[in-house]
Amino acid sequence: MPHKMQNPKFKNEHFVAWFRSAAPYIHAFRGKTFVVAFGGEVVSEGQFIGLAHDLNLLNSLGVRLVLVHGARPQIEEELTERGAAIRYAGGMRVTDDDALKCVKEAAGTVRVEIEALLSMGLANSPMAGADIRVASGNFVTAKPMGVRGGVDLMHTGEVRKIDAVGIRRRLDANEMVLLSPLGYSPTGEVFNLSLEDVATAAAITLDADKLVFFMDTAGVAGKGGELLRELTVAEAESVLALPAALPADVGYYLPCAIRACRNGVARAHLISRHTDGALLQELFTHEGIGSMVTEAALETLRQATIDDVGGILALIEPLEAEGILVRRSRELLEMEIDRFSVLEYDGLIIGCASLYPFPEEQAAELACMAVHPDYRGAGRGEALLEHMQVRAQEKGFKHLFVLTTRTAHWFLERGFTETGVDKLPKAKQGLYNYQRRSKVFSKPL
């Protein structure tokens, strides 16, 4: 018997479901600025071809892209071929005159190769019909790092300034901007920079919406080795403070992600360069594939506003179609929005619930409680219930009741007891729908 995945109908349905789930991200990303940073290994090991396809897709969706490349392996190769010394101090390259020549040669070679791969337009390929224009230039002003730990780093520098006006002008012209790990001084000197310094400074200066680092590892790991998919800045700083040694690339990039988010960048992502399509998986799926750092927690539980009506409707309409929830029109929702609370994740409404008061009996009805299927199983339903119980208590209600046709056991497990229709507030008894035959559960507050 053939495997289910070989069924064309299943494949098509899976594709349609995925594409629809990606639609909110497509809308949200249009016109946004992403800074994408990757080491020279991505180019030398042939991984940039696949990345170019993904960058082309983002570009076609209206994302403004700034690319920052490294050149460490290419520099090492140049130095080895010339018989020059390879020197590091405190993790930073000591760039003498010979090393600087190799840095300029390697960076130029990598830049040209990237531009060539972004210029592909072969028929029957993901780049077919692509018309990408790549801009590069002296967008980065640098200064020398000087003497560190008693070692003169010579031509090794750090970012002094990013030409945000010049970069935005190129982005406005629908061009990608490519930044090399080189910077220039007002006196005409050239400095060797780290790609993470250039990428972080560019993201901060441009007020980028995302900063993405490609790494050797899958992301940031927790104490048990599990992938940490989401971290606030405070949580990321706690990881850095752990006594256990971190992988080298995490040690490079996680502090940069923290710095970027502390300075206004909305999201920083750390993803593996070894996974084909990692950029798309990280950006267009709700669980992502790597680690994402944000200034504050992405998930909030709050009072609903009129702006949430569309999101609530999108959440509850499938449940209404299945008969799980009672239908509510947009007009009714707008009128009753003050009774709703919502669970919001990264701008998406993933949960909601409402309270309907019956003051004569000091009771409140918990209604329209829902959590998006993709976000269930992580305690969000319990969080919503606890929030609504607190709201009911604050309003002076002594009992909370709920009518349900599908989730009886869930409420029983959380302290509710089944009761009869005759125990409902009189006003609610008159509205009870005997065709739905909802079960009634009550809980003292």
N, C-alpha and C positions, 0 to 999 in steps of 0.2 A: 504493500500500500504506500503511495507516495507521501512524503512528508508534507505537513500542512502548509509550510512556507512555499512549497512548489505550486500551490493552487493560485492561479492568476487572480481570481476574484479576491482571495485573502490578501494577496500582495497589493492589489489596487486599493482595497479598503484600508489597509495599513498605511499606505502612502497618503491617501486622502485625509485620514485621521491625523497623521503627523503634520501634513502641510497646513491643515486648519489650526492645529495647536501652535504652529509657528507664526500664524498671522498677527497676533498681538505684538510679537517682537519685531516683525517686519515694519509695522506701523510705528512702533516706538523708536526704532533706530534711524528712520529716515531723517536726514539733515544733522545727525549727531556726529561728533568727532571722536574717532578711536585712534589711539596710538598703539601700534603693534610692534613689539621688539623681539628680535630673534638673533641668536648667535651665528657666527660664520659657519658653524657645523651644519646648519639647515641648508646652506647653499652647497658646501663641499660634499655633503652626503646625499645630495639629490632630492632632499625633502621640499625644496622651495617650489618645485613644479606643481605639486599638489596644493601647496599653500597659495600659489599664484591663482589657481582656479577659484579657491575660496575667496580670495581678495577681490577677484573680478566680480564674483557674485555680490559681495557686499557693496562694491562700487556701483553695480547696476541697481541696487536697492536704495541708493541715495546716501550711503554712509560716507562721511568725509574721513579719508584714511591718511595717517602719517605713519610711515614705516621707518623703523630704526634698526639698522643691521650692525652686527659685530663682525670681527675679522680675526679673532684670536688664532684659529688653526692656520689661516692663510699667512698671518704674520710669522708664526712659528716656522712654517715651511720656508718662507723667504729668508729668515735669519739662519736657518740650518743650511740652506743652499749657499749662502754667502760666507758661512763659517763664522758668523758673528755670535757674540755671547747673548744668551737668553737669561736675563736677570729680573728677579722680582724682589720687592721689599714690602712686607706687610700686605701681601696679596695684590700689589700694584706693580705694573711693569715699570722698570727703570728704562726710560726711552732716551738713549744717547743719540748721537748724530747718525750712527749706522742703523740703529733700530728705527729711527724716524723715517729713514729712506724706505725701510721695509714696510713700515706702517702705511706710508703713503702709497706705495706700490700695491700692497695687498688690499687696502680699502678701495682704491680705484678699480682694481680687478673685480672685486665682489660687487661693487656698485654697477659696473657695466653688465655683469652677468645677470643681476637682478632686473635691470632695465630691459635686457634682451628677453628674459622669460616673461616679463609683464607685457611684452609687445607681441606675444604669440597670438595668432588669429586663425589657426588651422581649422579647416572644415571638419565636422563630425568630432569636435573636441569641446570641452567646457569653455575654451577661450574663443570659440567661433563667434565672429562678429564683434569681438571686443575691440574697443577703441580707447584704450587706456593711455593717458598722457602722464608721464612721470616727471616731476620737477625736483631737481636737487640744486644745491648751491651753498653759498656762505651764510646759512641761516643761524649758525651757532657761533657765538663769540665766547672765547675761552681765556683762561688765565692759568699760569703755572701753579702746580701744587707745591713746588718749592722743596724744602728739606723736611722729610718726615722720618722720625725715629733716627735721626742722624744720617739719613741717606738722601742725597740729592737726586730727585726723580727726573731732573732735567726737563725733557720735552713732554713729560706726562702732565696733563692739565685737568682742569675741571670746568664745568660750564659756568660762564659768567652771565650770559644773556641769550635768550632765544628770540629771534626776530618773528614775533607773533604776527605782526602786520603783513610781512612778506609771505609767511606761510598761509595765512588766511586768504590772501589775495589769490594764491595758487589753488587753494581748496575751492574758493568761490568760482574759479574757472573750470571746476570739475576735474582737476588734476589730483593724482596722488602725490604726496610729498615724501621723498626719500632722504633720510638723514644718515650720514656716515658717522663713525666714531672719531671725527676730527673736528677741531675748533680752531678759530683764527683770532688773532689779537689785533687791535687797532694799529699795531706797528708792523703787521704783516707776518708775524710768526705763526707757525702751525703747531698744534698740540695734539697729542694722542689722548683720547678720552675713552671712558668706559661706556658701553652701549646703555647700561642701566642708568648712568648719570644723565646721558643725553635724553633717553626716553622719559625719565621721571621729570626732568626740567621742562621738556616739551609739553608733557601732559598737564603739568601745573600751569605753565604760562598760557597755554591754549584753553584752559578750563575744560579739558577733555571729559567726555562722558565715560570713557573706558580707557584703561591702560592694560595691555595684555603682554605678558612675558611668556615666551616659549622656553621650557626647561628640559633637562634630562629626566627628571622625575615626574611623577603624575601630578604632583601638587604638594601641599603641606600635610604631613602626617601627624596624627595624634599620638598620645603616649602608647597606645596599643598597636600602633602601626596603621590604623584606619585613616582613610583619606578624609580630611576636614574640608567639606565642600563650601562652607560659609564661615567666615570669621569676621567679627567686628575688629576694629583697630585695637581695642583693649585685649581681645582674645589673641590676636596675632602677636602683640607685645608679650603676652604670657608665654606663647610658644617660644619666642626668642630667649626668654628668661630661663627656660628649662635647662637643667645641667647637662642633659644628654646632647651629644654632638649632632648638629643638623647637617644634612647633605649640603655640599658646597653651593649648589645653585639656589637652594632655599635661603642660605645665608646671604647670598648676593641680592636676591630679588625680593624677599619678604620685607626687609627694611625699606626698600624703595616703594613697595606697595603701601606700606604704612605711611610713609612720608607723603606720597601722592594723595591718599585719602584724607590725611590731616590738612592738606592744602587745597581742598576743593574738588578733587577728582572723584566722581561719583562711585566708580567701581574699579577695582584692580583685580585682574585674573592671572593666575599662575597655572599653565597647562603644559602637557607633555608635547615635545616636538616629535615624538616617535609614533604618535597616533594619527593616522591619516584622517583628515576632517575634524581634528580636535577643535579648531576655531569655531566651526559651525555647530558642533555638538555643545560647546560651552555657551554659545550665544543664543541658540535657538531651541534649547530644551530647558525645562524648568529645573531639572536636577543637575544640569551641567556635567562636565567631565573632569574638571580640575578643582582648584581652590579659588574662591572669590573673597576679597577683602572689601569691607565697607566701613564707613565712619561710624554708623549706628546700625542697629539691628534692622533687617529688611522687613520683618513682620510686626505689624501693630494691630492692636484690638482697640477699637474706638467707636465713638458715637457716629452714626451715619450722617451724611449731608446730602443735599439735593444733587450734588455732582456724582453721587454713588448709585443713583437710580439705574443707570444703564448697566453698570457692573452687577448689581443685584439681579436685574432681570436676566442677564446672560447666565447667571449662576442657577437661578431657580426654574427657568423655563423648561429645561430637560426633565426636571423632577415633577413639574406640573403635568408635562405630557405623559409621564408614567403613572400619574394619579397619586404620587406620593405626597405632593403638596397641593393645597387649594389654589386655584388660579387667582392671580392678582394682576390687574391692569396697571399700566404705567401711571395712569391718572391716580389710581388708588395708592400706589406706592409713593407718589409725590406728596399726596395729602398726609400719609402716615409715616413719612420718613423719620420724624423725630422719635418714633417708637423703635427704630432699628439700630442695631450695632453691627459693625462689619469687621471682618478679619481681613487685613490687607497685606499682601506679600509683593514687595517690589512694584507697587503701583497697580496690582491686580486684585480684584475682590475675590477671595477664595473661600469666604465663609460669611454667614449672616444669621441673625436671629432677631426676633421682635418681642416686645412686651405689650399686652393689651390689659389695661387696668379695669378692675371691678371693685371700686372703692367700698361699696356697701358691705361686701363680704370680706374686705381686706385681702383680696386675692388678685393674682395677676396670671394671665395666660402666656405661656411661652409658645410662640408660634413661628412659622416660617424659618425653622432652624435647618441650616444646610451647610455642608462643607464640600468643596469641589472634589470629585473623585480622585484626581491626581494628588491631592494633598491630605488624604485621609490616613489614619493609622499612626499619627505622630502626636496624639494628645490634643489636637486642635478642637475637636468636639467638646472635650472636657473643659478646655480653656473658655470656649464660648459659653458653655453652661454656667461655669463659675462666675463669669462676668455678668451674665444676665441675672443670676441669683443675687449678686451684690447690688446690682441696679434696683432689683425689686425690694430688697431690704432697705436700701437708702430711701425709697419712696414710701416706706412704712407698711408694706404688704406682709402678711403673716403666712400666706400659702402661695405656692406656685403650682399650676396645673398645666397639663399638656394633652392634646389629642393627637393620636398617631395611628396609622394603619400598618406600618412596616417595622418600626423600631422599638417595639415593646420591651424586649429584653435589655436593650441599651439603657433605657430609663430605669428599669427595675434594678439593674446593677449599680445605679448611681443614686439610690436612696428613694426613688419614687415608689408608691404603692398603687395598685390598680383599684379604681373606685367606679361607681356607677354614674350614669348621666344625671341621676337625680341629685347627686352631690355637687354638681356644677352650679355656679352662680345662676340665679333665675334668668337673668338677661341672656346668659350663654345657653341655657337650656332651650330657650325659644329659637335659637339660631342653629341648634344641633342638626346635622344632616344625617338622617337615618339611612339614607342610601349608601353613604360612605362607611357607616358603621365603625367609626373611629373608636379605638379604646381610649379610656380616660385614665390618666395617672396624676397623682397629686403628691406634693412634698411640703412639709412644714418648713418654714424659714426661721 
